[in-house]
């Protein structure tokens, strides 16, 4: 990362390049006032009645010399006899275009967008939690504006509001919006006078439910008998427009208030991956700019930013760094020395602000981090979004829509042929929208997956894909339905090499993939099982039809024609609740459902595995022969000591047990793969005193090392929406089985129920998290504070408050 990046993304003609000296400040807009000497006036272009020339129009020529009144900037209210000239940002202008102000002109001396977090606009648009001073509104919903004028508003005066976005705004592309006050605008845009009081004019402005989302420049033009005036552009008057799940005309509309509270406004959530981790705040200052910067960085045309299908697809491409130098660098190697261990993140703010500040991809992420950032970005832009975890998630590499596992003649896995893999879990996102690009019946939840696994149209992105099409195996629906269907509902097909070198299907496991699909429940931290919306009940006629419909469109459409008949010996694999640092036991239960005696020759192979299904070498195996009487069951166990698995541990502490067997009497082949994960401890967080906005509060964090070895270079992370900006704490080493305590102070900036989240990371142990609910009381006077303490860019060394032995 020694120089600026050169990839400009999918739309190669985009002029935006990663900044050499990155800055969140926007590029200066081109001068939009120059129309040429013979150009039609603004009013002739935007207003039908003004396009008809009359005698009054003939007077709109060069201004007479003499004294002229001067309108002030957008925040001042006064007059001067000096001439006013246009500047590069667009000063007040008259019809002659020379920038002078004429006596009798209607001059806008100031604007109040009612943009503070406590004002009516922000509260009605559900954007009062964004730590911004600018106006943030949701499309398709009216907002209020107050114009300050140099004189009273008269019925003959004409006023138009203008919103502009992008480098080359055009009315036809929706990037230049003109809203004549008192007249019906096009596409749902309109503005009405609600009250005229002295020199103040109260307006109600309606935005289109199909408006482009983003940050718009705002200006006002007036026309009176004395001439035209344009309010100068002022960065304080910029307006953010977001998607609107509260608006029935918006295609992202959600008809459940509790859903909107959870999937749009909730600032913290849970991501499940064996144990649950947290995703953090998204409404902090700068985060909305970071979300919009992602679209800019991709070079997404502004005209397409009103379409949630296109926006969500671009976000799925840009949250990972492949192709386009996006937000996060994926890393599954286990070596995170040049960045942050994916398990150590406790929120998205630190990641997004770093990307906005530097312009460089942030190291490192894995699926739950990609999904957490995607949740943050899409919710921030106004899309109802949730994180979804699929346990035993398939990764189909050959579009067969089956998980193919190859074995030799002795049923030992042939890893060099096993390109398909089953991830212990995989995390992606659901977002809610209508799909006008699909036939009816496919609205609702759509899968978006930012983890770079396979390319889609040559780009590492995935979705949006209708969950309904996944459920019914309709893999020809866009986008990326075959890949996602295989993740949740493909069959595991076991192939054994024969004496002549060919392969034969010896077993099909129908219930091994997508065993449980979950998300955070609405209004609580409980886990909600949503498997039923992704697939019909396992084994049902509808589920089998969906699988076979999908497979018929895959690269091995006749795979089910070669299946053998059912057999009479069943096998079940069990693993006890295993804890990191302790011994464990795995078990296999064999049951003879037939009426004859059976003898099973059983092989067990145990190896460590990354959560992505990539396995290490086998470190323990066992071979046993088991005799089964008719109707009998036998349990075969294999104990595993900590000292046996410790040298082989990789990320996630996961293990893979391959079990294969052969029934002597019938020739039946048994095969099963079972993954399990070693549990890690939690951090214990305790609040020491009451939490009040603007007052220092203290939290105590307690951790016990579960391992008999020293944890080195231990790093804690602390973050909480409205409580604590991302903070990194370097605490050094923690001895084997040692208990440590540390204390940290923070200053809440927003009242209400909040969550403070902590994590611990070291080379020897990761995925250690803790969370505490903090109910923050408002400050006396009800003030909010603009920032929370902590600095995500540097870590501080923290001494332990106390240490204890086991």
N, C-alpha and C positions, 0 to 999 in steps of 0.2 A: 504494500500500500504506500509506495513512495511517491506517487504522482496522481494527478486526476485521472479518473476512469474515462475510457473512451466509448464504452457501449452506451448508445442512446436508446436502446430498447426496441420494441416491436415496430413502432412508427419511426423509421429512421430519419425522416425529414424533420423531426422535432428539433427546434433550435436550442432547447434547454440542455445544457451540459452540466455534469457534476461540477460544482464550484471549486476553483483552485483554492480560494479562501472562503470556505463555506459560511453562509450566513442565512438566517431565516427571513431576512428582509426580502420583499418582492422586488423583481426587476422593475425599473421605471417604465411606465406605460408610454407608448408613443403619443404624440400630440394629436388629439382627436378633434381639435377645433378648426384646423385648416381645411377649408372646403373649396378653395379656388375662388378667383374673383367673380366668376359667373355662376357659382353654385347656388342652387335653390336654398332658401332659408330653412332652418330647422323646422319651423312650423309648417312650411309648405310641404316638407317631406313627411311629417308625422300626423298632420291634421288635415282631414279632407276639406273642411270649410275654409281653411287658411290657404289651400292650394289654388283657390280661385282669386286671381288678381283683381284688385279694385283701386279706387283712387287713393285710399289710405296706404296701400302697399307701395305706391309710387314715392311716398315720403320716406321709405326705409332705405335711404341712400346715405351718403357721407354725412357725418354729424356736423352741425354748425359749430363755428368757433364760439368761444365765450365760456362763461363759468359753467362747471359741471359738478353735480354732486357725486360723491364717491361711496360705493357700497363697501363694507368691510368684508373681511374673510368670514369663514363659516362659523367662527366662534365669537366674533365681535359684533357690536351693534353701535355704529356711529356713522358720521359723515365727515367729509373733507372736501375742500375745494380743489385739491390736487388731482391731476389726471390719474386714472387707473389703467395700467397696461397689462396685457396677458403675459403670464409666465409659462414655463414648460409644463407645469402641472395643470394649467387650465384656469386662468383667472376669470373674473367676471368680464363678460364681453357684451357689446351691443350689436345691433344689426350690421353696422359697418365693419365689424370685426377688428376694430382698432383698440378695444379694451377700455374705452372711456365710458363713464357713466353719465347719463343724461338726466336732467331734472324731470321728474314725473315718472321715470322708469320704476317698475316694481322690482326692488332689489331684495334678495334673500340675504339677510345679515347674519343668520345663524340657523342651526338645525339642532333639534333635540330628538334623537332616535329612541329615547326612553330605554337605553341599553344597559343600565346598571342591573345587577343581578336581582335587586329587590323591586325593579320596575315591573309594570303590568306586562310588557311584551315578553320579557324573559320568563316570567312565571307562567303565562298562558301558553307559551311554546315549549314548556318543560325543558328549558335550557339554563335555568338559574344555577345549576350545579357546575356549569363550565366556569372555570376561573379566568374569565375574559371580561374586559371592559367594553368590547365592541358588541354590537347587536348580533345576536344569533337567533335565527327564526327557522321554522320548518315550513316547507312549501305547501301551498294549498290552504293556508290559514292566514287570516288578516293580522296586521300589526299596526301600531299607531305611531305617528310622526307629528312633531310640532315644528312649524316653520316660523322663524322670526323675520318680520318684514320691516322695511323702512317707512312704510305707510300702511294704511288700512287696505284690506283686500276689497276690490270692487268687482261687480259682476262682469264687467267687460275684460277683466284681466284673465289671461290664460297662463296656466302653470302645467308643466310636465315634469315628471320624475324620470330619471334615467339610471339604469343599472348596467354596468359593463364588466365583463370578465374576459381575461385572455389578452394576448398581444394584438390581435386584429379583430376586435368585436364587430359582428355583423348581425343586423336585425334578423335576417333569414335563418341564421344558425342558432338563434336564441341567446347569443352572447352579448347582444346589445338590446336591452329592453327599454322601450319608451312607453310611459304610462301617463297619458293626458288626464289631469285631475278633472273629475266630473263627467268623464266620458267612458263608456265601456271599452276596455282594452281588448286585445286579442289573446286567445288562449288562456283566459282566466285572470289576466292581469287587469287591475283597475284601481283607481284611487278616488275617494270621496271626501268632500269637506264635511267634517263633523261639527265644527264650531269655528266661527270667526269672531275673535274678541280683540278689538283694538288692532295692534300690529302683530298679533299672534294668530296662526292658522293651524287648527288641528285637523289632521288627515287620517283616514283609515285606508290602508293599502292592502290590496289582495294580491297574493302571488299565485302563479299557476301551479296546479298539482303535478305538472310535468316539467317544472323548471329544472334547469341545470343546477347541480349542487356545487358549492364552492364559495370563494370569497369575492364579492362584487364591490367595485367602486360605485359610489353613489353621488349623484349631482342633481341639481334642480335647474330648470330653465323657466324663465318667465317671458311673457310678451304683453306689452301694454301699448297704448298709443304713442308713448315716447320711445319705444324700442325694445329690443331683446336683452335679456341678462342671463348669464350662466354662472351658477355657484361654482367656485373653485373646488377641485378635488381635494379632499382632506382625508388622510389615513384614519383619523378618528371616526370618520363617517362610513367606513367600510362595513359591509353587511355580509355575514355568513348565512347561506341558505342550505338547509339539510333536507334529507328525506323525511317524510312525515307519516309514521304509523298510526297517528290519530286522525288522519284525513281519509274519509271513505273514497275520495276520488284518486288518491295516490295508490299506485299499484303495490306499494309496500304496506298497505293498511292492515292493521291487526285488530280484530273485533273482540278483544278481551283486555280489559284494563290491567288485570293481574299479570298477563303476559307482557304487556308493554312495560310495566314496572320492573319486571324481572329481566326481560331480554333486551330492553333498550336503555333503561335508566340505572339498573343495578351496576355499581362500580366495582364490585368484587364477586368472584364466583369460585367454583371448584372444578378442577380437572382431575378425573379419576384415572390412575394408572397403577393399580394394585393397592397403593395407598393414594390419598388425594393430595394434590398440591393446590396452590392458590393462583388465581390470576388477579392482578391488581388494578389500580385506578386508571382512569382514562380521561377524566375531565380536567386534569391539571392544566395550567397555562402552558401553551406550546404544543400540546398533544393534538389538538384539532389541526393546527398548522402542519404538524408532522404527517397527519393522515392525508391532507390535501397535497402535501409535497410528494407523497408516494405516487399519486396520479400524475403530477407534473413530471416527476422523474421518469416515469414510464413513457411520457410523451403522449398520454391519452388525449385525443381531441376533445376540446371543451364541449362540442356539440353532442358528444356521446355520454356526457356525465350526468344526464338526467335519467339514464336507463340503469336500473339496479342490476339487471342481468350482466351488462357490460362492465359496470363498476366492480361487482363482486368477482368477476372473472379476472379483471386486471389486478385486483388486490391479491387473489390467490397466486398470481404469477409474481407479484412484487414483494410479498412478505419473505420469499426465499431469494437468495442472491444469484442463483443460476440464471443465465441468459442476459440479465438486465441490471446486475449490481444492486439487487433489492435489499431489504432490511436486514435479514439474518443469514449468516453462513451456517449451513448444516454441517454437523460433525458427529460421526458415529464411530470414531476410531478409538475413543477412550483417552486420547491425549488432548487435553484442553489447556496446555501450558501457555498458549498464546492468546487466550481469551477466557471466557467464563464458562464453567461447567453448566450445561443446559439445566441440570437439576437444581442449580443454585439460584436461578432467577425467582423472584417473588412477585413480579409484576411486569407490566409492559411499558411503563413510563420511562424507565431508565433506557430501555432499548430504543424506543421511538425518538426520544429527545436526543440521544446520541446520534442516531441516523440523520435527524434534521440538522443538528449542529455541525457534524463533520462531513456529511455526504457520503460516508463510507459504510459498507455493510458491517454489521455487528457480530462478533464471534461470541458464543456459538448457540445453535438451536437444534432441537430435535422435535418430534411431532407435537408434543404438548406445548412447547414454546411457540412454534409456528401457529398453532391453533389459538393460543392465548392472545397473541398479538393480533391475529385476524379478528377475534371477538372484539378486542378493543377498538380496532379501526372501523369495523362495520357498524358497531353500536354507536361510535362517536359520529359517524356520518348519518345515522338515523335508521339503520336497518335492524330489525329485530333479529338477534343472533344468539346462538348458544354453542357451547363446546360439547362435543359428543365423543364418547369413548367406546370403541368396539373391541371387545376382548376376543382373542384368537382371530386376528384380522389377517386375511390372506393377501398376498402380493403376487398376482398372476403376471408372469413375464412373457407369456407366449400367446395371450388372448384365447386360450383354450376354455376359459371360464371354469376350469377345474384346477385343484392343487395336486400336481403330479409329483409323487415321491418314488424314487427308484432304489431298488435293493439288489444285492447280488443273490447268488443261488442259496446262500445261507441266511438271507434276510438281514444282512448288514448294510446300513445305508451307503449308497454310492454318492458321496457328497459332490463329486465333480459333475454329476448330472442333475443334481437337485437345485435348479435355478429358481424355481418357485419357492416361496418361503411363507411361513405363518408367523406374523408378529404377535408377541404375547398380548399386546394391545396396540391400538392405533387411535390417535385423536384427530378429529377434524371438526368442521363447523356445519351447523344448519342455519340458514337464514330464510326469512319468511318473505315471500313475494308472489305476485301473479306471474304467469308465464305466457304472455301474449304471443311468444314465438313458438309455442307448442300447441297441439290440439287441446281442447277443453278437458278438464279433469286432472291437470298436472300442476295446479297452483298449490300454494302452501309451502311446506318446508323444502328447501333446496340444499343439497350438499355442496359445500365449497371446501377444498382441501389444499392448503398452501405448502404442505410437505412435499419436497421434490422427489417423487418416486419414478414416474414415467412421464414422457412428454405427451402433450396434447396439441395437435397441429404444429408440432415442432417446438413448443414452448413448455417449460416445466410449470404447468398450472393444471387445475382440476376443478370442473364444475363451472357454473351451478348445474346441478343434476337433480331432477325431481325425485323425491323419496318415493312417490307413488310408482314411478316407472321402475325403480329398483325393486320394490316389493313384488311386482308382477313379472319381473324378468324381461321387461321391454327394453332390451339393450340397444335398440336402434334409435332411442330418443337421445337428443343432445342435452348436456355435454358429458362425455366420459362415463356413460352409464355402464358399459361392460366392465371397466376396471373396478368401479365402486360395487357393482353387484357381486363380483368375485370376492371382494373384501368381506362381504357380510353373509353370503349364502352359497358359495361354491361347495362342492363336495371334495373331500380328500381322497384321491385315488392312488392306491399302492400298487406299484408295478414290480414284478420279480423277474430277474434275468433267467432265461431258460438255457438249457444245455447248448442249443444252437445259436445263442447270442441274442435271440429276440426277447421281447418283454411281454409279459402277460399280466393282466389285471388280476390280482389275488384278493383284493379287499377294497371296498368302497365305504368310507366313513362319512355318513350323511349329516351328522350333527356336530362336527368338529369346528366349523367355521362360524364366526358371529354368534358365539355362545351366549353373549350378554352385551346389550347395547344400552348405555346409560348416559344421563345428563344430570345436572343439578336440578333439584325440584324447585318449583316456583315458591318463593316466600320462605324457604328454609334451606338448611345445609344438608338435607337428606338427599339420598341418591334416588333418581327416578328411572325406572326400567322402561325404555322406549323401544325395546326389541320388536314389539308388535307392529309399530308403524313402518319398520323396515322390511319385515318378512312375515309371511303367514306362519301359523304354528308349525313347528318342526314335525315332519312326517305326514302332515295333512295333504289331502289331494291337491289343494291350491298351491301349497309350498312346493310339492314335487313338480307340478305343472310349470311353475315359475322357473325352477332350476333347469328342467329339460327344455323349456322355451329359450332360455338364455344360452344353454350349451349348444343348441342347434345353430346358433349364430356365431359360435366360436370356431377355433382352428381345428378342433377334434369333435365334429358334430355327431359321430357315431360311437362315442366312447361308451354309452350305456348299453349298446347292443352286445358288448363282449363280457358283460358281468356274469359271474357264476351264481348259482342258486344259494339260498340261505344255508347256514351251517348250525350245528347244535351246541357248540362250545362258545360261551361269551366271556369277554375279558373286560375288567374295569381297573383303572389305575387310580391310586389314592396317594396323596402326600399330606403329611401332618402339617399343622400350622408352624412353619419353620421360621426361626428367628436368627438374624445375622449374628454370628459368633457362637452359635450353639450347634450341638450335634442334631442330626435329623434322621428320619426313617421314611423310605418310600415303600409302597405296598402294591401288589398286583393280586386281584381277586379273580379266580377262574371258576366258572359255573358250567356244569354239564346239564343242559336242558333236554338231552336225549334219553333214550331208554337203554342204551348200551354203555359199557365201560369205555372210558377214553383216557389215553395217555398223551400228555402234552410236554413237548420239549421246549423249554422257555429260555429266552435270552434277554437280559437287561443291560442296556448301555447308558451310562450317565455322563453328560458333558455339560459345561457351562454354555450359555447362549446370550447373545445380545437380544434386546427386546425386539429387534427387527427380524429375528429368526436365524441370523447368522450364528453358526455354532463353532465352538472350539473343539479340540480333540477330546476323545473319550478318556476320562481319568479313572473311571471305575466301571467294572462290568461283572455280571453274575450269570451263571448258567445252571438251570435246575430242570429236573424231570418230575412231573407231577401226575399222579394217578387220580382219576376222578370217577367215583361210582355214579350210577344214574341219579340225577337230581342233586348231586352233592356240589359243594363249593369248597375251595381251598384258597388260603391266603399265603402268598409268597412275599417275604420282606427282604429289604436290603438296607442295613444301617449305613449311615455316612457320617463320619466324624468331621468336626470343624477343621482339624489339621489336614484332612484329605482334600477338602474343597477350597480352603483358603488360598493356596498358591494359584488357583485357576480363576478366581472371581473376576468378573468384568462388570461394566455398568449395569445397574438395575439389580444386581445380585440374583439373576435368573438362571435356572437350570432346565435342561431338556432331558427327559427320560424316554429313550427309544425302547419299546418292548416288541418282540416278535416271537412267534411260537408256531409249532407244527404239530398237528394231531396225527399220531402214527396210524390209527385205524382208518381214518377217513380221508387223510390228505389235506384236511382243512388248514388254511394258513391264517394265523392271527397276527395283527399288526396294530400298533397304537403309538402315538406320540403324545407326551404329556409335559407341559411346562409348568413350573411353579417358581415363586419368587420368595426370597428371604426378606422378612419384614425388618424395617429399620425403626429406631425409636423416634418419638416426637419430641419437639422442644416444648417445655412448659413455660407459658407466659402468664405473669401475674401483674395486674395494675396496682400500683402503690399510691392510692389516693384518687380523688375525684378528677375527672377530665372536664375542663372548662375552656371555651374558646379564648385564645390569647394568653392563657396561663400555662406555665411549665408543668408537665406531668411526668411521672417516672414509671418505667416498666421494668420488671425483673424477669430475666430469662435463665432457666435452669436446664442443664443437659447432662445426661450420664452416658459416657462412652460404653457401648455394649461389647466392645472388642477387648481382648487381653493385650492388644498392641497399642502403641502410642499413635495418636492422630497428629500429623504434622501440618504446619501452615494452615491452620483452621481459619476459615473466613465465615463470619456471620453477615447476613443481609437483612435489613429492616426496612419496611415500607408500609404505608397505610394511607388510603385515600382520605384527604382532608386532615390527616394526622402528621404524617412524616414523609417527606420526599425520600426517594431511594437513598439508602445509606449503607456503606460497606465498612465492616469492622474487622480488623485483623487481630486475632487473639493468640496467635502462636501455636504451641503444642498442647495437647491434652493427653495425659497418661492413660494407660490401659485401665479400663473399668473405673476411671476417675469421674467424679461429679464436679461440675463447675457452675458458677453463678455469675452473671454480669448484669449491670443495671444501665439503662439508657434513659435520657430525658427527651421529650418532644413537646411541641407547642401546637395544640389543635387549632385549625383555622376555619373549620366548618362545624356547625352543630349537628346533632342527630346521631343515629346509630352508625358506627364505623367499625372497620376491622383493621387491626394491626397484624401484619404478617411477617414472620421471620423464617430464615433458612440457615442451614449449616452445610459447609462443604469443605472437604479435605481430600487429598489423594487416596486415603484409605477408606473413606466413608462419605457418601453423598445421599441425596434424597431424604434429608432430615428437615422437617418443617414444623412450624407451630403457628397458631392463630388465636387471637383473643378478640372478643367483642368489646368495643369501647363506646359507651353512651356519653356523648359530649353535650354538656349543657351550654346554652348560649351565653355570651358575655353580657355583663350588665349594659344595657343599651342596645343589645341585639346586633352588634357589629360582627361582620366577617373580616378575616384577615387575608391578605393577598397571597401569602406563601407559607409553606411549611418548612421546618428546618431540615437540614441534611443536604449533602452534596453527593450526587451519584458519580461524580467524575474522580473522586479521590477517596481512598480508604484511610481510616485512622486506626492506630494501634491502641487496643483497649486492654488494660490489665483486668484480670479476673477479680470479682468481688470476693469470692471465696472458692476454695477447692476442698473436695472431700474424697475419701476412698470409696471402694465398693461398699 
